[in-house]
């Protein structure tokens, strides 16, 4: 009977006769092959597509906080460790980047932005840098020269508190439409406030909407009028819809092809802006079902440029009918997730729409606006918990935040068996001291935007008074020390989507002029970076697949010119994104 000696590579039979020398050579080869297969050699099929080495890699993993190298294959991280050990993942086809000591971290994850709004803002007039109302008028006048009669002129970013000098005349600091209307007689104009919670309309747009002295304020909104009762052109909160619905009608006349081409352009613009700034994931804070259909179509075609976690912003009736059909988790190779609902309880501080427990310091007759009735929010929250959807409610004022916390607590008590809900309050900008510990106690995430603090710091004390501002405005330190989780973002296009600027705000609380806003509430650098990566992933239930640099996680990483953990404070704003790597591919490289 024949005896067979075999391994995975060779078979020998005792009936085969061969010279001893050849037999010894083959036996040696067999031993060497066995040794390398069993002692750490990586088979060719497991070799890396991309290797980063000789860097300072901040993993945000406690088991290995800093590494030198990482290897990527098929969109995932397959190794994190030393320069020496990464060598075994390299083949002749591996793309190798020598980092020369540069800083590597997980891609930024903006936990609250308006992704499509960002793209739209890049198509329309950008008024964020307008120094005064005359400059706004000049910019819009120039746009009108290049517009056809009847064509809408759209812009965003003006803020009356940032104008110098202040508009004259004005109502509550707001300019009056007369001068703008004179230079735009043939076009309706709609200019969104920087906060997105008010619009400015010219005379053409107001006539189109039938706005007059007699027009009454809608529920949860205000038509700002002068002492004679004349509308000045400013529409706060829900009053925006009086003008916006006519713009929406104008847009609805586009063909289906025109709509799709528009969205394709908007998605591309927003994606390019995110990738060049190191953002690999973005939570879009509110889209209707018809827009989600378009995003799903682009996910099917592999055309989404960044990973999107899209919050549903639609009516109660539509959600009641459609929620079951629209829950998407990791759809399109983890590029589209839909599992949360976005709602509003109040407005913004800049437009005095934030709902306060006590009146505004600079407008004592007002405590802001409750833009969505509590009973309606409760119905939506009950629907969310029944359908296993996350709630994410916009609340800026201390009264708004308290009411949302009360609502969440009530719902949680009604459904005690529902666990790990991770419901969020979006912005959580101004809090009462007694409500701060409730975030951690209830497990509510504070989805905040550090850059809002330094962008708004000049007018926050004017609105709230110094005592209230110090006690409860952007109190990151108090929230973190109480055990709450903060995730970070920019609310773009309200602010620039630049995460470096937002990070700088988080760790310094300094604005561009070098002024500091209550520095005791600063985050540490590690806290700030985690708020923008793993905490944001946690807020979207995706912490197992992204947010840190770890074997088997998605290969979404960035290379920066400065080490954000150790570089001099004044060098943080100068930090450049050198590479953005998404799904294992280099999608942006600095020139």
Secondary structure by P-SEA (a helix, b strand, c coil): cbbbbbcccccccccccccaaaaaaaaaaaaaaaaaaacccccccccccbbbccccccccccccccccbbbbcccccccccccccccccccccbbbbcccbbbbcccccccccaaaaaaaaaacccccccccaaaaaaaaaaaaaaccccbbbbbcccccccccccccccccccccaaaaaaacccbbbbbbcccccbbbbcaaaaaaaccccccccccccccccccccccccccccccccccaaaaaaaaacccaaaaaaaaaaaaaaaaaaaaaacccbbbcccccaaaaaaaaaaaaacccccccbbbbbccaaaaacccccccccccccccccccbbbbbcbbbcccccccccccccccccccccccccaaaaaaaaaaaaaabbbbbbbbccaaaaaaaaaaaaaaaaacccccccccccccccccccccccccccccccccccaaaaaaacccccccccaaaaaacccaaaaaaaabbbbbbbcccccccccaaaaaaaaacccccccccccccccccaaaaaaaacaaaaaaaccccccccccccccccccccccccccccccccccccccbbbcccccccccc
